[in-house]
């Protein structure tokens, strides 16, 4: 089971959503946390992944640091994730989500993030996203 599931919720105010993004920005710092996540393009193409460092992995998606599906289709907006304490649980959840039809994934996202906001929007500065990769 996930230790927590966290996304924006429609009943949150704009201020609360900002606070949520700020709290979420620290995720991935704990070596004992693993994440299953979904990133989307502006046209709502979806990519499901798993990582031990959500902050770093989302940055890689935003900067297109790895060739492949998410870079080709510009899947760089974090729209959903779950945190796990066991790597095997995160891997199993990733496999489960990848086997789902698109409609079911969309329903999952809409349950906690109905407006599809980028949960990582405030995690990085413009310089980090546009400057040279370090």
C-alpha positions in Angstrom: 0.0 0.0 0.0 1.2 3.5 -0.6 2.4 5.4 2.4 0.6 8.4 1.0 -1.1 9.5 -2.2 -0.8 13.2 -2.9 -2.2 15.4 -5.6 -4.1 18.6 -5.9 -7.7 18.4 -4.8 -10.5 20.5 -6.2 -11.6 21.7 -2.8 -8.2 23.3 -2.1 -7.9 27.1 -2.5 -5.3 28.5 -4.8 -3.2 29.4 -1.7 -3.5 25.8 -0.4 -2.5 24.4 -3.8 0.6 26.6 -3.6 1.4 25.2 -0.2 0.8 21.7 -1.4 3.2 22.2 -4.3 5.8 23.6 -1.8 5.5 20.6 0.5 5.6 18.2 -2.4 8.8 19.8 -3.7 10.8 18.2 -0.9 9.7 14.7 -1.9 12.4 12.4 -3.2 14.9 13.6 -0.5 14.2 10.5 1.7 16.2 7.5 0.5 13.4 5.2 1.7 10.7 6.7 -0.5 9.8 5.4 -3.9 7.2 7.0 -6.2 4.9 5.9 -9.0 3.9 8.9 -11.1 2.2 10.1 -14.2 3.5 13.0 -16.3 1.4 14.4 -19.1 1.9 16.7 -22.1 -0.3 19.7 -22.8 -2.2 17.5 -25.2 -2.7 15.0 -22.4 -0.4 12.3 -23.7 0.4 10.2 -20.6 3.6 8.6 -19.3 3.7 6.3 -16.3 7.0 5.9 -14.4 8.6 4.9 -11.1 11.5 6.5 -9.3 13.3 6.8 -6.0 13.8 10.6 -6.4 10.7 12.3 -7.7 12.2 15.7 -7.7 15.1 14.7 -9.9 13.1 12.5 -12.2 10.5 15.2 -12.9 13.4 17.6 -13.6 14.7 15.1 -16.2 11.3 15.0 -17.8 11.1 18.8 -18.0 14.6 19.1 -19.5 14.2 16.1 -21.8 17.4 14.6 -20.4 16.5 11.1 -21.6 15.6 10.1 -25.1 12.4 8.2 -25.5 8.6 8.4 -25.3 8.3 11.2 -22.7 10.8 13.4 -24.5 9.3 12.8 -27.9 5.7 13.6 -26.7 6.8 16.4 -24.3 5.4 14.6 -21.2 6.8 17.0 -18.6 3.9 18.0 -16.3 3.5 16.0 -13.1 -0.2 15.3 -12.7 -0.3 12.4 -10.3 1.9 10.4 -8.0 1.9 8.0 -5.0 4.7 7.5 -2.5 5.8 4.0 -1.2 8.2 2.9 1.4 9.0 -0.3 -0.4 10.5 -0.3 -3.9 8.7 -3.5 -4.9 5.3 -1.9 -4.1 6.2 1.1 -6.3 7.3 -1.2 -9.2 4.1 -3.3 -8.8 1.9 -0.1 -8.9 3.8 1.1 -12.0 3.2 -2.2 -13.8 -0.5 -2.1 -12.8 -1.0 1.4 -14.1 0.8 0.7 -17.4 -1.6 -2.2 -17.9 -4.6 0.1 -17.5 -6.5 1.6 -20.4 -6.1 5.3 -20.9 -9.6 6.1 -19.6 -8.9 4.5 -16.3 -5.7 6.4 -15.9 -7.5 9.7 -16.7 -10.1 8.8 -14.0 -7.4 8.2 -11.5 -5.8 11.6 -12.2 -9.1 13.5 -12.2 -10.0 12.1 -8.8 -7.2 14.0 -7.1 -6.2 16.6 -9.7 -9.3 17.5 -11.7 -7.7 20.6 -13.3 -4.6 18.7 -14.3 -2.3 21.3 -12.7 1.4 20.6 -12.8 2.2 19.5 -9.3 5.9 20.3 -9.8 5.3 23.8 -11.3 7.1 25.6 -8.5 9.8 23.1 -7.9 12.4 24.6 -10.2 13.6 28.1 -11.2 13.4 29.3 -14.8 17.2 29.2 -14.8 17.2 25.5 -13.8 14.8 24.7 -16.6 16.4 26.8 -19.3 20.1 27.0 -18.4 22.9 24.6 -19.0 22.5 21.1 -17.4 24.9 20.7 -14.5 
